[in-house]
Amino acid sequence: MQKHLAWSKPGELVFDPFSGRGTTVFEAVLNDRRAAACDTNPVAACVSRAKVNAPPIDALLARLNELQRLPIAHYEKVDKTDFFLLCFHEETYDELMHLRVNLDWQNDPVDCFLAAASLGLLHGESHRSPRYFSNRMPRTISTKPDYSVRWWTKNNCLPPRRDVFELLRTEIDYRYVTPPPSNSGRVLHIDAREASAQFPEYKGEVALVITSPPYLDTTNFAEDQWLRLWFLGGAERPNSSLGVDDRYIRREEYWGFLREVWAGMADMMRSEARVIVRMGGSKLNYDETTEGLEKSLLLGLGKKVSLVEKRVSDITGGQLRSFRPNAAGTKVEYDYHFAIS
């Protein structure tokens, strides 16, 4: 990230149309750049926004105390498969529901940070660490309800009692050992194709784009994060609507989608700018990716596009192979650097 940011100067605007975990905007504000990003996924928008708009720790702790003083209702578990009964201890579930109902993460930066911190603790390997709210589950992906219930029942796993408020206080203390960035960034929960219209204040100001679009025909982020989406107000079970994030499985539609994204942010671009893109996908080879990306940028931005550098790197870790070591999935990623003029 540091070498990519070197293509911008302090004070210049860095933009990421696929924010994901917020790495680009967070590193940008840490290095004195202005930063903006967007994402259609609520989890990505919440986490990215919290990273670049960290409130004072006193405000976080005061809000947490306020929430804890409010009466905490007993919430009936609506799922009929016993998923929530086995996923969270009854008192832990009530505390999580209390936060789910009361946190205004879309509009309030303090609530957004508390929601993002909760997402990080929501599920994980709770038999090994006391920091996770859930029964045993991978930290990076939310396993499906029916599979989870079968596995917990077969292995006699019961949900641990976790004090949600105490764990959040511990998490906040840990996060603030290092002071947050002194400046902030702007992250919107929108479709990247609407970027220029939704960020009118940044017209002609983006000096550098660093991003990684959704890969062609790979794991569905929204489906993998269904439990975190539930915490932010989503459905109690994963459903087909979670897949509606323009994740295409056919090449023609995929390149058309990317062309629309670049067109949607074209008015934000400075006359001289740089675009850094990481791509992958089990169905795309190196030459095809290079040609498709360059052509989509040319047509979408409507400017001269010059390829400065490209390289291939192996994916040595990754979420998919953490749980399915022999998975076929994407094994390499392609990195590109373009000059735009």
C-alpha positions in Angstrom: 0.0 0.0 0.0 2.8 2.4 0.9 4.4 2.1 -2.6 1.0 2.7 -4.2 0.3 5.8 -2.1 3.6 7.2 -3.3 1.8 8.1 -6.6 0.0 10.8 -4.6 1.1 13.7 -2.5 0.0 14.6 1.1 -3.3 16.5 0.8 -4.4 14.9 -2.5 -7.5 12.8 -2.7 -7.3 8.9 -2.8 -10.5 7.1 -3.8 -11.6 3.4 -3.6 -14.9 2.5 -5.4 -14.8 -1.0 -3.8 -14.0 -0.2 -0.2 -14.1 -3.7 1.3 -12.4 -3.7 4.7 -11.3 -0.1 4.2 -7.6 -0.7 3.8 -7.1 1.9 1.1 -8.9 4.8 2.9 -7.4 3.9 6.3 -3.8 3.9 4.9 -4.5 7.1 3.0 -5.6 9.1 6.1 -2.7 7.6 8.1 -0.4 9.0 5.4 -2.0 12.5 5.3 -4.0 12.0 2.1 -7.7 12.9 1.8 -9.7 9.7 1.4 -13.1 8.7 0.0 -14.6 5.3 -0.7 -17.9 3.5 -1.3 -19.3 0.0 -1.2 -22.7 -1.6 -1.7 -22.2 -4.0 1.2 -23.3 -2.6 4.6 -20.6 -4.5 6.4 -17.9 -3.0 4.2 -19.4 0.5 4.5 -19.7 0.3 8.3 -16.2 -1.1 8.9 -14.5 1.3 6.5 -16.4 4.3 7.8 -15.4 3.5 11.4 -11.7 3.2 10.4 -11.5 6.7 9.0 -13.9 8.4 11.4 -12.9 7.2 14.8 -14.6 9.2 17.5 -12.9 10.2 20.8 -12.7 7.2 23.2 -14.6 9.2 25.9 -17.5 9.5 23.5 -17.5 5.8 22.7 -17.4 4.7 26.4 -20.1 7.3 27.3 -22.4 5.9 24.6 -21.7 2.3 25.6 -22.6 3.2 29.3 -25.8 4.9 28.1 -26.8 1.9 26.1 -26.2 -0.4 29.0 -28.3 1.7 31.3 -31.3 1.4 29.0 -33.7 -1.5 29.8 -32.6 -4.6 27.9 -35.6 -6.5 26.6 -35.9 -10.3 26.2 -36.0 -11.0 22.5 -37.7 -14.1 21.1 -35.6 -15.9 18.6 -37.5 -15.8 15.3 -35.4 -18.4 13.4 -37.1 -21.8 13.4 -34.0 -23.9 12.9 -32.5 -23.3 16.4 -29.6 -21.4 14.8 -29.8 -18.4 17.1 -30.6 -20.6 20.1 -27.3 -22.5 19.5 -25.3 -19.6 18.2 -25.6 -17.2 21.1 -26.2 -17.6 24.8 -29.7 -16.3 25.7 -28.4 -13.2 27.7 -25.7 -12.5 25.0 -28.3 -12.7 22.3 -30.5 -10.2 24.2 -27.6 -7.8 24.5 -26.8 -8.1 20.8 -30.4 -7.5 19.9 -30.4 -4.4 22.2 -27.4 -3.0 20.2 -28.9 -4.1 16.9 -32.1 -2.2 17.7 -30.5 1.0 19.1 -27.3 1.6 17.2 -27.9 4.2 14.4 -24.7 3.2 12.5 -25.7 4.8 9.2 -26.0 8.3 10.6 -24.0 8.5 13.9 -20.2 8.0 13.9 -20.1 6.9 17.5 -22.7 4.2 16.8 -21.0 3.3 13.6 -17.7 2.6 15.5 -19.6 0.5 18.1 -21.4 -1.4 15.4 -18.1 -2.1 13.6 -16.4 -3.2 16.8 -19.4 -5.6 17.4 -19.0 -7.0 13.9 -15.4 -7.9 14.6 -16.5 -9.8 17.8 -19.7 -11.3 16.5 -18.4 -14.8 15.7 -15.2 -16.7 15.8 -13.3 -19.5 17.4 -14.8 -18.9 20.9 -13.4 -22.2 22.3 -10.0 -20.7 21.8 -10.6 -17.1 22.6 -12.9 -15.3 25.0 -13.3 -12.3 22.7 -16.1 -13.8 20.5 -19.8 -13.6 21.2 -20.9 -16.8 19.3 -20.6 -20.5 19.5 -17.7 -21.9 17.6 -17.6 -20.5 14.1 -14.9 -19.2 11.7 -14.0 -15.6 12.3 -13.8 -14.6 8.6 -17.1 -16.1 7.2 -20.5 -16.9 8.6 -21.4 -20.5 8.2 -24.9 -21.3 7.0 -27.6 -21.8 9.6 -28.5 -25.5 8.8 -24.9 -26.6 8.6 -24.0 -24.7 11.8 -26.9 -26.3 13.8 -25.9 -29.8 12.6 -22.2 -29.3 13.4 -22.9 -27.8 16.9 -25.3 -30.6 17.7 -23.0 -33.3 16.5 -20.1 -31.9 18.5 -22.1 -31.0 21.5 -21.1 -27.3 21.3 -23.1 -24.9 23.5 -22.9 -21.1 23.1 -20.8 -19.4 25.8 -22.1 -16.6 28.0 -20.3 -13.4 26.8 -20.9 -9.9 28.3 -21.3 -7.9 25.2 -20.7 -4.5 26.9 -17.5 -5.7 28.7 -16.0 -7.2 25.6 -16.7 -4.0 23.7 -15.0 -2.0 26.4 -12.0 -4.3 26.2 -12.0 -4.0 22.4 -12.2 -0.2 22.5 -9.2 0.0 24.9 -7.2 -2.3 22.6 -8.1 -0.3 19.5 -7.1 3.0 21.2 -3.7 1.9 22.5 -2.5 3.5 19.3 -4.1 6.9 18.7 -6.5 6.9 15.7 -5.6 9.0 12.6 -5.9 12.8 13.2 -7.7 13.4 9.9 -10.8 11.6 8.6 -12.2 10.2 5.3 -15.7 9.9 3.7 -17.2 6.5 3.1 -20.7 6.1 1.5 -22.9 3.0 1.4 -23.7 3.3 -2.4 -23.2 1.7 -5.7 -19.8 2.7 -7.2 -21.6 3.5 -10.5 -23.2 6.5 -8.7 -19.9 7.8 -7.2 -19.7 11.1 -9.2 -23.3 12.0 -8.4 -22.9 11.1 -4.7 -19.5 12.8 -4.2 -20.2 16.1 -6.0 -17.7 17.9 -3.8 -14.8 15.8 -5.2 -15.4 16.6 -8.9 -12.0 16.6 -10.7 -10.1 16.0 -7.5 -9.2 12.3 -7.4 -5.4 11.9 -7.9 -5.2 8.2 -7.2 -7.5 5.2 -7.3 -6.5 2.1 -5.4 -9.0 -0.7 -5.5 -9.8 -4.3 -5.9 -13.1 -5.1 -7.7 -15.1 -8.2 -6.9 -13.5 -11.1 -8.7 -15.3 -12.8 -11.5 -17.2 -16.0 -10.4 -15.7 -16.3 -6.9 -17.1 -16.6 -3.4 -20.0 -14.3 -2.6 -19.0 -11.7 0.0 -22.6 -10.9 1.0 -23.5 -14.5 1.4 -20.3 -15.2 3.4 -21.1 -12.3 5.8 -24.8 -13.0 6.2 -24.6 -13.0 10.1 -22.9 -9.6 10.2 -25.4 -8.3 7.7 -28.1 -9.6 10.1 -26.6 -7.6 13.0 -26.7 -4.4 10.8 -30.5 -5.0 10.3 -30.6 -7.6 7.7 -32.6 -10.9 7.4 -32.4 -13.7 10.0 -31.3 -16.1 7.3 -29.2 -15.9 4.2 -31.4 -15.6 1.1 -31.1 -15.1 -2.6 -31.3 -11.3 -2.3 -27.9 -11.3 -0.6 -26.4 -12.3 -3.9 -27.6 -9.1 -5.7 -24.3 -7.3 -5.6 -23.5 -7.4 -9.4 -21.2 -10.3 -9.0 -21.2 -11.7 -12.5 -20.2 -15.1 -13.7 -20.0 -14.3 -17.4 -17.1 -12.3 -18.9 -19.2 -10.0 -21.0 -21.4 -8.8 -18.2 -18.4 -8.5 -15.9 -16.4 -6.2 -18.1 -19.6 -4.2 -18.8 -20.1 -3.8 -15.1 -16.5 -2.5 -14.6 -16.9 -0.1 -17.5 -20.0 1.3 -15.8 -18.1 1.7 -12.5 -15.3 3.6 -14.2 -17.8 5.8 -16.0 -19.7 6.4 -12.7 -16.6 7.9 -11.2 -15.1 9.6 -14.3 -16.2 13.1 -13.3 -14.3 12.7 -10.0 -10.9 12.1 -11.7 -8.3 14.8 -12.1 -6.9 15.5 -15.5 -3.7 13.6 -14.6 -4.3 10.7 -12.3 -3.2 7.1 -11.5 -5.3 3.9 -11.1 -4.0 0.9 -9.2 -6.1 -2.3 -9.5 -5.8 -5.8 -8.1 -7.9 -8.4 -9.9 -8.4 -12.2 -10.0 -10.9 -14.8 -10.9 -10.6 -18.5 -11.7 -12.0 -17.9 -15.2 -9.7 -15.2 -16.3 -6.1 -15.6 -17.6 -3.5 -12.9 -17.4 -3.7 -11.7 -21.0 -7.5 -11.6 -21.0 -7.6 -9.7 -17.7 -5.1 -7.2 -19.0 -7.0 -6.5 -22.2 -10.4 -6.5 -20.5 -9.3 -4.1 -17.7 -7.5 -1.7 -20.0 -10.4 -1.6 -22.4 -13.0 -1.0 -19.6 -11.0 1.9 -18.2 -10.6 3.5 -21.6 -14.3 3.3 -22.4 -15.5 4.0 -18.9 -13.2 7.0 -18.1 -13.2 8.3 -21.6 -9.5 9.4 -21.2 -6.1 8.2 -22.4 -5.1 5.0 -20.4 -1.4 4.0 -20.3 -0.3 0.7 -18.7 2.7 1.5 -16.5 3.3 -1.8 -14.7 1.7 -5.2 -14.3 2.6 -8.3 -12.3 1.3 -11.7 -11.1 1.4 -12.9 -7.5 0.3 -16.2 -5.9 -2.4 -16.2 -3.3 -0.7 -18.0 -0.4 -3.4 -17.5 2.2 -7.0 -16.3 1.7 -10.3 -17.0 3.3 -11.4 -19.8 1.0 -8.3 -22.0 1.5 -8.3 -21.3 5.2 -11.4 -23.6 5.5 -11.2 -25.6 2.2 -7.4 -26.2 1.7 -8.0 -28.1 -1.6 -10.5 -25.6 -3.1 -9.9 -24.9 -6.7 -10.8 -21.1 -6.5 -8.6 -18.3 -7.5 -4.9 -19.0 -7.1 -3.2 -15.9 -8.5 -3.9 -12.2 -8.5 -3.0 -9.6 -11.1 -1.8 -6.1 -10.2 -2.0 -3.2 -12.6 -0.8 0.4 -12.6 -2.3 2.8 -15.1 -1.6 6.4 -15.9 -4.7 8.4 -16.8 -4.5 11.6 -18.9 
